[in-house]
Amino acid sequence: VIQRLGDDGPRATEHGTAVATLLVGQTAGGVAGLLPQARLYAADAFTVDADGKVHATSVDLVRALDWLLAQRVDVINLSL
């Protein structure tokens, strides 16, 4: 189960998908994860500006962390 903060458009998701697969596995492909019963929460702190550049401010990061804490997650991984 994945709960997500922020969904304001398409994102490059290859890295996040790879990390999620390592953690919880992939049922369709039969890949066993390290924590197959884990619940994932994805807080996307990055935005795309008018020039198409991806960035995150400290406020964006704090907002994402605050949301994760409100969800009472036990472990937070930051891939910056």
Secondary structure, DSSP 8 states (H G I E B T S, - for coil): -EEEE--SS----HHHHHHHHHHHEETTTTEE-SSTT--EEEE---EE-TTS-EE--HHHHHHHHHHHHHTT-S------
